[in-house]
Amino acid sequence: MTERNHTLSRYILLLISAALCLLLCSCDPILSLNPKYAYSSFELELGEPISDDIAEYVDFSKLSEEDAQFVREHTTILYDGKNIKESDLAAPGGHTLTINYCGHQYREYIIEIFDHEPPVFTKNESLYTFATLPIDEEEYNSMFAAEDNSGDVSVELDIPDIDYNTAGEYKISAVATDSSGNKATSEATVFVQEPSYGAVGTYVYVSIPDQHLTYFVDSNAVLDCPVVTGNTNLGHSTPRGTYTLNYKARNLVLKGRENDGTEYQSFVSYWMAFIGSSYGMHDATWRTNFGGNIYQSGGSHGCVNMPYESAARLYEIIEPGTPVLIY
């Protein structure tokens, strides 16, 4: 055999070896698409699922169990170049979905995700306050809450000028906007009430004529007891008005002066201040009786004296900022 024939034989053998290698390295079985995914692009509404199961895109009906397992092990699905299981699918706009089979791109789709769903208000609660007690920004913001399928929503309020010195009703409007610009609106009311027993809301009401305290929570009376307010004969009347609980504290010694100039000290277990740190509601264990006309000649120095058990219970359930109405 001539050298030329030897060279030709070696070349043919190399070609045969390469062909066998390609044949052995190629993927079998051959994949066929489900008809639903015969197109190269499609549209979805935000929130519609995007499957990470290759059986969603490829027809498995004619594959044996062994072939189906092979396809699953040699297929990857990428969403914008990342493993679909690790991708954020909740993003409107254009995206790519790529199916790789045996290390080669098998199919690529352009997915356009639209968001036409407006946000949904999950809260629009009215607020109740009393004349002279303004509502702060944090309370306004607590009136509304909204959610959206994108997970991204902002709420803006339209608050009118409110005269907190006069009882009235004021409408508060809210607009919720998601990242796609979809909007929803809602409305609630701020009620400015005259201070009165049985008004709506959470507050303490102390009646000086009745010498009685009632604590309302969400308009329900949860605690009431007789009290002793300031001594009217000695000029120590408890100031009437609308206040808020400034703070509460345990185990204090209250100090002051009698009308003759002598000092007094009174230990209290439960102190709930409503005017600075000078006037408050507290237990008065030195008293055996409460209510009636005691306050007229044997009243306090201006505080609201309560039975021990009632003061302990009120201290436990009341929070700073709660309105305290004394009339």
Contacts in CASP RR format, 6 or more apart in sequence:
PFRMAT RR
TARGET T0000
AUTHOR 0000-0000-0000
METHOD contacts of the structure
MODEL  1
MTERNHTLSRYILLLISAALCLLLCSCDPILSLNPKYAYSSFELELGEPI
SDDIAEYVDFSKLSEEDAQFVREHTTILYDGKNIKESDLAAPGGHTLTIN
YCGHQYREYIIEIFDHEPPVFTKNESLYTFATLPIDEEEYNSMFAAEDNS
GDVSVELDIPDIDYNTAGEYKISAVATDSSGNKATSEATVFVQEPSYGAV
GTYVYVSIPDQHLTYFVDSNAVLDCPVVTGNTNLGHSTPRGTYTLNYKAR
NLVLKGRENDGTEYQSFVSYWMAFIGSSYGMHDATWRTNFGGNIYQSGGS
HGCVNMPYESAARLYEIIEPGTPVLIY
1 9 0 8 1.000
26 102 0 8 1.000
27 74 0 8 1.000
27 101 0 8 1.000
27 102 0 8 1.000
29 63 0 8 1.000
29 67 0 8 1.000
29 70 0 8 1.000
29 71 0 8 1.000
31 58 0 8 1.000
31 59 0 8 1.000
31 71 0 8 1.000
31 101 0 8 1.000
31 106 0 8 1.000
32 58 0 8 1.000
32 59 0 8 1.000
32 62 0 8 1.000
33 57 0 8 1.000
33 58 0 8 1.000
33 59 0 8 1.000
33 107 0 8 1.000
34 56 0 8 1.000
34 57 0 8 1.000
34 58 0 8 1.000
34 59 0 8 1.000
37 56 0 8 1.000
37 57 0 8 1.000
37 107 0 8 1.000
37 109 0 8 1.000
39 109 0 8 1.000
40 108 0 8 1.000
40 109 0 8 1.000
40 110 0 8 1.000
41 109 0 8 1.000
41 110 0 8 1.000
41 111 0 8 1.000
41 112 0 8 1.000
42 109 0 8 1.000
42 111 0 8 1.000
42 112 0 8 1.000
43 111 0 8 1.000
43 112 0 8 1.000
43 113 0 8 1.000
43 114 0 8 1.000
44 50 0 8 1.000
44 111 0 8 1.000
44 112 0 8 1.000
44 113 0 8 1.000
44 114 0 8 1.000
45 113 0 8 1.000
45 114 0 8 1.000
45 115 0 8 1.000
45 116 0 8 1.000
45 117 0 8 1.000
46 90 0 8 1.000
46 92 0 8 1.000
46 113 0 8 1.000
46 114 0 8 1.000
46 115 0 8 1.000
46 117 0 8 1.000
46 149 0 8 1.000
46 150 0 8 1.000
46 180 0 8 1.000
47 89 0 8 1.000
47 90 0 8 1.000
47 149 0 8 1.000
50 79 0 8 1.000
50 84 0 8 1.000
50 89 0 8 1.000
50 97 0 8 1.000
50 111 0 8 1.000
51 57 0 8 1.000
52 77 0 8 1.000
52 84 0 8 1.000
52 85 0 8 1.000
54 71 0 8 1.000
54 72 0 8 1.000
54 75 0 8 1.000
54 77 0 8 1.000
54 99 0 8 1.000
55 68 0 8 1.000
57 77 0 8 1.000
57 99 0 8 1.000
57 107 0 8 1.000
58 71 0 8 1.000
58 75 0 8 1.000
58 99 0 8 1.000
60 68 0 8 1.000
60 71 0 8 1.000
63 71 0 8 1.000
71 101 0 8 1.000
74 101 0 8 1.000
74 102 0 8 1.000
74 103 0 8 1.000
75 99 0 8 1.000
75 100 0 8 1.000
75 101 0 8 1.000
75 106 0 8 1.000
76 83 0 8 1.000
76 99 0 8 1.000
76 100 0 8 1.000
76 103 0 8 1.000
77 83 0 8 1.000
77 84 0 8 1.000
77 97 0 8 1.000
77 98 0 8 1.000
77 99 0 8 1.000
77 100 0 8 1.000
78 84 0 8 1.000
78 96 0 8 1.000
78 97 0 8 1.000
78 98 0 8 1.000
78 99 0 8 1.000
78 100 0 8 1.000
79 87 0 8 1.000
79 89 0 8 1.000
79 95 0 8 1.000
79 96 0 8 1.000
79 97 0 8 1.000
79 98 0 8 1.000
80 87 0 8 1.000
80 95 0 8 1.000
80 96 0 8 1.000
81 96 0 8 1.000
81 98 0 8 1.000
84 97 0 8 1.000
90 149 0 8 1.000
90 150 0 8 1.000
90 151 0 8 1.000
91 113 0 8 1.000
92 113 0 8 1.000
92 114 0 8 1.000
92 115 0 8 1.000
92 150 0 8 1.000
92 179 0 8 1.000
92 180 0 8 1.000
93 112 0 8 1.000
93 113 0 8 1.000
93 114 0 8 1.000
94 110 0 8 1.000
94 111 0 8 1.000
94 112 0 8 1.000
94 113 0 8 1.000
95 110 0 8 1.000
95 111 0 8 1.000
95 112 0 8 1.000
95 113 0 8 1.000
96 108 0 8 1.000
96 109 0 8 1.000
96 110 0 8 1.000
96 111 0 8 1.000
97 108 0 8 1.000
97 109 0 8 1.000
97 111 0 8 1.000
98 105 0 8 1.000
98 107 0 8 1.000
98 108 0 8 1.000
98 109 0 8 1.000
99 105 0 8 1.000
99 106 0 8 1.000
99 107 0 8 1.000
99 108 0 8 1.000
100 106 0 8 1.000
115 149 0 8 1.000
115 150 0 8 1.000
115 178 0 8 1.000
115 179 0 8 1.000
115 180 0 8 1.000
115 182 0 8 1.000
116 180 0 8 1.000
116 182 0 8 1.000
117 148 0 8 1.000
117 149 0 8 1.000
117 178 0 8 1.000
117 182 0 8 1.000
118 148 0 8 1.000
118 176 0 8 1.000
118 178 0 8 1.000
118 182 0 8 1.000
118 183 0 8 1.000
118 184 0 8 1.000
119 146 0 8 1.000
119 147 0 8 1.000
119 148 0 8 1.000
119 153 0 8 1.000
119 176 0 8 1.000
119 177 0 8 1.000
119 178 0 8 1.000
119 182 0 8 1.000
119 183 0 8 1.000
119 184 0 8 1.000
120 146 0 8 1.000
120 147 0 8 1.000
120 148 0 8 1.000
120 184 0 8 1.000
121 144 0 8 1.000
121 145 0 8 1.000
121 146 0 8 1.000
121 174 0 8 1.000
121 176 0 8 1.000
121 184 0 8 1.000
121 186 0 8 1.000
122 145 0 8 1.000
122 146 0 8 1.000
122 147 0 8 1.000
123 143 0 8 1.000
123 144 0 8 1.000
123 145 0 8 1.000
123 146 0 8 1.000
124 143 0 8 1.000
124 144 0 8 1.000
124 174 0 8 1.000
124 186 0 8 1.000
124 187 0 8 1.000
124 188 0 8 1.000
125 142 0 8 1.000
125 143 0 8 1.000
125 144 0 8 1.000
125 188 0 8 1.000
126 143 0 8 1.000
126 188 0 8 1.000
126 189 0 8 1.000
126 190 0 8 1.000
126 191 0 8 1.000
127 135 0 8 1.000
127 139 0 8 1.000
127 140 0 8 1.000
127 143 0 8 1.000
127 188 0 8 1.000
127 189 0 8 1.000
127 190 0 8 1.000
127 191 0 8 1.000
128 190 0 8 1.000
128 191 0 8 1.000
128 193 0 8 1.000
128 199 0 8 1.000
128 200 0 8 1.000
128 201 0 8 1.000
129 135 0 8 1.000
129 164 0 8 1.000
129 190 0 8 1.000
129 191 0 8 1.000
129 192 0 8 1.000
129 193 0 8 1.000
129 323 0 8 1.000
130 192 0 8 1.000
130 193 0 8 1.000
130 194 0 8 1.000
130 195 0 8 1.000
130 199 0 8 1.000
130 203 0 8 1.000
130 242 0 8 1.000
130 323 0 8 1.000
130 325 0 8 1.000
131 164 0 8 1.000
131 165 0 8 1.000
131 166 0 8 1.000
131 167 0 8 1.000
131 192 0 8 1.000
131 193 0 8 1.000
131 194 0 8 1.000
131 195 0 8 1.000
131 242 0 8 1.000
132 164 0 8 1.000
132 165 0 8 1.000
132 242 0 8 1.000
133 164 0 8 1.000
133 242 0 8 1.000
133 244 0 8 1.000
133 323 0 8 1.000
134 162 0 8 1.000
134 164 0 8 1.000
135 162 0 8 1.000
135 190 0 8 1.000
140 157 0 8 1.000
140 159 0 8 1.000
140 172 0 8 1.000
141 155 0 8 1.000
141 157 0 8 1.000
143 157 0 8 1.000
143 172 0 8 1.000
143 174 0 8 1.000
143 188 0 8 1.000
144 155 0 8 1.000
144 157 0 8 1.000
144 174 0 8 1.000
144 176 0 8 1.000
144 186 0 8 1.000
144 188 0 8 1.000
145 155 0 8 1.000
146 153 0 8 1.000
146 155 0 8 1.000
146 174 0 8 1.000
146 176 0 8 1.000
146 184 0 8 1.000
146 186 0 8 1.000
147 153 0 8 1.000
148 176 0 8 1.000
148 178 0 8 1.000
148 179 0 8 1.000
148 182 0 8 1.000
149 178 0 8 1.000
150 178 0 8 1.000
150 179 0 8 1.000
150 180 0 8 1.000
151 178 0 8 1.000
152 178 0 8 1.000
152 179 0 8 1.000
153 176 0 8 1.000
153 177 0 8 1.000
153 178 0 8 1.000
153 179 0 8 1.000
154 176 0 8 1.000
154 177 0 8 1.000
155 174 0 8 1.000
155 175 0 8 1.000
155 176 0 8 1.000
156 174 0 8 1.000
156 175 0 8 1.000
156 177 0 8 1.000
157 172 0 8 1.000
157 173 0 8 1.000
157 174 0 8 1.000
158 172 0 8 1.000
158 173 0 8 1.000
158 174 0 8 1.000
158 175 0 8 1.000
159 172 0 8 1.000
160 170 0 8 1.000
160 171 0 8 1.000
160 172 0 8 1.000
162 170 0 8 1.000
162 190 0 8 1.000
162 192 0 8 1.000
163 192 0 8 1.000
164 192 0 8 1.000
166 192 0 8 1.000
167 192 0 8 1.000
167 193 0 8 1.000
167 194 0 8 1.000
168 191 0 8 1.000
168 192 0 8 1.000
168 193 0 8 1.000
169 189 0 8 1.000
169 190 0 8 1.000
169 191 0 8 1.000
169 192 0 8 1.000
170 189 0 8 1.000
170 190 0 8 1.000
170 191 0 8 1.000
170 192 0 8 1.000
171 187 0 8 1.000
171 188 0 8 1.000
171 189 0 8 1.000
172 187 0 8 1.000
172 188 0 8 1.000
172 189 0 8 1.000
172 190 0 8 1.000
173 185 0 8 1.000
173 186 0 8 1.000
173 187 0 8 1.000
174 185 0 8 1.000
174 186 0 8 1.000
174 187 0 8 1.000
174 188 0 8 1.000
175 183 0 8 1.000
175 184 0 8 1.000
175 185 0 8 1.000
176 183 0 8 1.000
176 184 0 8 1.000
176 185 0 8 1.000
176 186 0 8 1.000
177 183 0 8 1.000
191 200 0 8 1.000
193 199 0 8 1.000
193 200 0 8 1.000
195 205 0 8 1.000
195 241 0 8 1.000
195 242 0 8 1.000
195 323 0 8 1.000
195 325 0 8 1.000
195 327 0 8 1.000
196 205 0 8 1.000
196 325 0 8 1.000
196 327 0 8 1.000
197 205 0 8 1.000
197 207 0 8 1.000
197 214 0 8 1.000
198 205 0 8 1.000
198 216 0 8 1.000
198 219 0 8 1.000
199 205 0 8 1.000
199 216 0 8 1.000
199 219 0 8 1.000
199 325 0 8 1.000
200 219 0 8 1.000
201 216 0 8 1.000
201 217 0 8 1.000
201 218 0 8 1.000
201 219 0 8 1.000
202 216 0 8 1.000
202 217 0 8 1.000
202 218 0 8 1.000
202 322 0 8 1.000
202 323 0 8 1.000
203 215 0 8 1.000
203 216 0 8 1.000
203 322 0 8 1.000
203 323 0 8 1.000
203 324 0 8 1.000
203 325 0 8 1.000
204 213 0 8 1.000
204 214 0 8 1.000
204 215 0 8 1.000
204 216 0 8 1.000
204 245 0 8 1.000
204 281 0 8 1.000
204 314 0 8 1.000
204 318 0 8 1.000
204 322 0 8 1.000
204 323 0 8 1.000
204 324 0 8 1.000
204 325 0 8 1.000
205 213 0 8 1.000
205 214 0 8 1.000
205 215 0 8 1.000
205 216 0 8 1.000
205 325 0 8 1.000
205 327 0 8 1.000
206 212 0 8 1.000
206 213 0 8 1.000
206 227 0 8 1.000
206 229 0 8 1.000
206 238 0 8 1.000
206 281 0 8 1.000
206 304 0 8 1.000
206 324 0 8 1.000
206 325 0 8 1.000
206 326 0 8 1.000
206 327 0 8 1.000
207 213 0 8 1.000
207 214 0 8 1.000
207 327 0 8 1.000
208 229 0 8 1.000
208 237 0 8 1.000
208 238 0 8 1.000
208 240 0 8 1.000
208 295 0 8 1.000
208 326 0 8 1.000
208 327 0 8 1.000
211 226 0 8 1.000
211 227 0 8 1.000
211 228 0 8 1.000
211 229 0 8 1.000
211 290 0 8 1.000
211 291 0 8 1.000
211 292 0 8 1.000
211 293 0 8 1.000
211 294 0 8 1.000
211 295 0 8 1.000
212 224 0 8 1.000
212 225 0 8 1.000
212 226 0 8 1.000
212 227 0 8 1.000
212 291 0 8 1.000
213 223 0 8 1.000
213 224 0 8 1.000
213 225 0 8 1.000
213 226 0 8 1.000
213 227 0 8 1.000
213 281 0 8 1.000
213 304 0 8 1.000
213 306 0 8 1.000
213 310 0 8 1.000
213 314 0 8 1.000
214 221 0 8 1.000
214 223 0 8 1.000
214 224 0 8 1.000
215 221 0 8 1.000
215 222 0 8 1.000
215 223 0 8 1.000
215 224 0 8 1.000
215 314 0 8 1.000
215 317 0 8 1.000
215 318 0 8 1.000
216 222 0 8 1.000
217 317 0 8 1.000
222 317 0 8 1.000
223 310 0 8 1.000
223 313 0 8 1.000
223 314 0 8 1.000
223 317 0 8 1.000
225 290 0 8 1.000
225 306 0 8 1.000
225 307 0 8 1.000
225 310 0 8 1.000
226 290 0 8 1.000
226 291 0 8 1.000
226 292 0 8 1.000
226 307 0 8 1.000
227 281 0 8 1.000
227 290 0 8 1.000
227 291 0 8 1.000
227 304 0 8 1.000
227 305 0 8 1.000
227 306 0 8 1.000
228 284 0 8 1.000
228 287 0 8 1.000
228 290 0 8 1.000
228 291 0 8 1.000
228 294 0 8 1.000
228 295 0 8 1.000
228 298 0 8 1.000
228 299 0 8 1.000
228 300 0 8 1.000
228 304 0 8 1.000
228 305 0 8 1.000
229 237 0 8 1.000
229 238 0 8 1.000
229 295 0 8 1.000
229 299 0 8 1.000
229 300 0 8 1.000
229 302 0 8 1.000
229 303 0 8 1.000
229 304 0 8 1.000
229 305 0 8 1.000
229 326 0 8 1.000
230 236 0 8 1.000
230 237 0 8 1.000
230 238 0 8 1.000
230 295 0 8 1.000
230 299 0 8 1.000
230 300 0 8 1.000
230 301 0 8 1.000
230 302 0 8 1.000
230 303 0 8 1.000
231 237 0 8 1.000
231 295 0 8 1.000
231 296 0 8 1.000
231 297 0 8 1.000
231 298 0 8 1.000
231 299 0 8 1.000
231 300 0 8 1.000
231 301 0 8 1.000
231 302 0 8 1.000
232 295 0 8 1.000
232 296 0 8 1.000
232 299 0 8 1.000
233 296 0 8 1.000
233 297 0 8 1.000
233 298 0 8 1.000
234 259 0 8 1.000
236 299 0 8 1.000
236 300 0 8 1.000
236 301 0 8 1.000
236 302 0 8 1.000
237 302 0 8 1.000
238 279 0 8 1.000
238 300 0 8 1.000
238 302 0 8 1.000
238 303 0 8 1.000
238 304 0 8 1.000
238 326 0 8 1.000
239 275 0 8 1.000
239 279 0 8 1.000
239 302 0 8 1.000
239 326 0 8 1.000
240 326 0 8 1.000
240 327 0 8 1.000
241 325 0 8 1.000
241 326 0 8 1.000
241 327 0 8 1.000
242 323 0 8 1.000
242 324 0 8 1.000
242 325 0 8 1.000
242 326 0 8 1.000
243 274 0 8 1.000
243 275 0 8 1.000
243 323 0 8 1.000
243 324 0 8 1.000
243 325 0 8 1.000
243 326 0 8 1.000
244 274 0 8 1.000
244 320 0 8 1.000
244 321 0 8 1.000
244 322 0 8 1.000
244 323 0 8 1.000
244 324 0 8 1.000
245 272 0 8 1.000
245 273 0 8 1.000
245 274 0 8 1.000
245 318 0 8 1.000
245 319 0 8 1.000
245 320 0 8 1.000
245 321 0 8 1.000
245 322 0 8 1.000
245 324 0 8 1.000
246 273 0 8 1.000
246 274 0 8 1.000
246 275 0 8 1.000
246 276 0 8 1.000
246 277 0 8 1.000
246 320 0 8 1.000
246 321 0 8 1.000
247 272 0 8 1.000
247 273 0 8 1.000
247 277 0 8 1.000
247 320 0 8 1.000
248 270 0 8 1.000
248 271 0 8 1.000
248 272 0 8 1.000
248 273 0 8 1.000
248 315 0 8 1.000
248 318 0 8 1.000
248 320 0 8 1.000
249 271 0 8 1.000
249 273 0 8 1.000
250 269 0 8 1.000
250 270 0 8 1.000
250 271 0 8 1.000
250 315 0 8 1.000
251 267 0 8 1.000
251 268 0 8 1.000
251 269 0 8 1.000
252 267 0 8 1.000
252 268 0 8 1.000
252 271 0 8 1.000
253 265 0 8 1.000
253 266 0 8 1.000
253 267 0 8 1.000
253 268 0 8 1.000
254 265 0 8 1.000
254 266 0 8 1.000
254 267 0 8 1.000
254 268 0 8 1.000
254 271 0 8 1.000
254 282 0 8 1.000
254 303 0 8 1.000
255 263 0 8 1.000
255 264 0 8 1.000
255 265 0 8 1.000
256 263 0 8 1.000
256 264 0 8 1.000
256 265 0 8 1.000
256 301 0 8 1.000
257 263 0 8 1.000
257 264 0 8 1.000
258 264 0 8 1.000
264 301 0 8 1.000
266 284 0 8 1.000
266 286 0 8 1.000
268 282 0 8 1.000
268 283 0 8 1.000
268 284 0 8 1.000
268 311 0 8 1.000
269 282 0 8 1.000
269 283 0 8 1.000
269 285 0 8 1.000
269 308 0 8 1.000
269 311 0 8 1.000
269 312 0 8 1.000
270 282 0 8 1.000
270 283 0 8 1.000
270 311 0 8 1.000
270 312 0 8 1.000
270 314 0 8 1.000
270 315 0 8 1.000
271 280 0 8 1.000
271 282 0 8 1.000
272 280 0 8 1.000
272 281 0 8 1.000
272 282 0 8 1.000
272 311 0 8 1.000
272 314 0 8 1.000
272 315 0 8 1.000
272 318 0 8 1.000
273 279 0 8 1.000
273 280 0 8 1.000
274 280 0 8 1.000
274 281 0 8 1.000
274 324 0 8 1.000
274 326 0 8 1.000
279 302 0 8 1.000
279 303 0 8 1.000
280 303 0 8 1.000
280 304 0 8 1.000
281 303 0 8 1.000
281 304 0 8 1.000
281 306 0 8 1.000
281 311 0 8 1.000
281 314 0 8 1.000
281 324 0 8 1.000
282 303 0 8 1.000
282 304 0 8 1.000
282 305 0 8 1.000
282 306 0 8 1.000
282 311 0 8 1.000
283 305 0 8 1.000
283 306 0 8 1.000
283 307 0 8 1.000
283 308 0 8 1.000
283 311 0 8 1.000
283 312 0 8 1.000
284 290 0 8 1.000
284 300 0 8 1.000
284 305 0 8 1.000
284 306 0 8 1.000
284 307 0 8 1.000
284 308 0 8 1.000
285 308 0 8 1.000
287 294 0 8 1.000
287 305 0 8 1.000
290 305 0 8 1.000
290 306 0 8 1.000
290 307 0 8 1.000
299 305 0 8 1.000
304 326 0 8 1.000
306 314 0 8 1.000
END
